[in-house]
Amino acid sequence: MERAATPLLGVPRYGVHVNGFTRKGGDIFMWIGRRSASKATYPGKLDQLAAGGISAGVGVWETLLKECMEEACILESVAVTARPVGTISYAYRQQDAVYLECQFVFDLEVPEAFEPRVGDGEMQEFFLWPLDKVKEAIAGEEFKPNCALVVLDFLLRNGSIDPDKEKHYQTFTENLHGSL
């Protein structure tokens, strides 16, 4: 089905999001992409290392490999080491339509020497940030909204958000994994 028709029929859309990260001296650093300023949607916003919608007839892993190569020039030999870590589901309203989306989330740990390269032009640059800087960015409005949800999930799973200090911890965890 054409993705543009999905809200008309109440059909969920599916995608793949890849959290790229590395470890330095025991600390986790995350690869963040900045979307091209010429993108029709969310130009210049922060994004995952690689992400994209799953087309009809195409599998999750095939989409992951394609998006990794196209957006960040990640070789298949590296991309296949990504670990599936769950899904993020959400709904949003835009221009009088309701969109249901489910993102298959993967974590891709890369060596310290790894550096993504701009591929097909969907991204304009990449940054390697410590998780504290990533937390600051999702607290503002720098991220594409669905990417902020995927990053929030990564921060929760990696202990970067303390359940005793974050008053919305339970709400975050419950709302990221709701059914459509």
C-alpha positions, 0 to 999 in steps of 0.5 A: 500500500502507498504510505500516503494512503495509510492514514485514510484507512487507519493502517499503521506505517512501519519503519526501521531506526538504527541507534549508532553508538560507541564506547570510549573509556567506559562511557557511551557516545551516540552517533547523531545525524542532521537531516538535510536542509532540503528535506521536505519534512523536518529539514535540519532536524536531528535524526538517528544514524540511519532510519527509513520507512519499510516499503511494501514487500520489503523486510525489516533487515533489508530496510535496515541494510539499505538505509545504513548504506544509503544514509551513512555509507555503513557497509553491510558487514558492519550493519548486520551486527545491529541488534534488534531491541524492540519497537516504538509505537505512536500516533500523531495528527497532522493536517487532519489525518491521524498517522499510526506508526511502529518503528523497529529499533536496532542498536548498532555498536561501532568501533571507536574508529568508525565514522559515518559518511553522508550518502544519498543526501538525506543527511547533511552531517553526523555528530558523535555526542556523549549521552548528556548532550543527547539528553539535552537535545531531546529535551529541546526541539532539535530532534525530529519527533519520532527520532526523539522517541527512539533516542529516549528509549535508548537513554532509558535502556542504557541507564542514562535516565535515573528512575528515582530522579525523573518524575516521568520515568514510568510514563515514558516507558509505558507510552513508548511501547503502547499498542496501535 
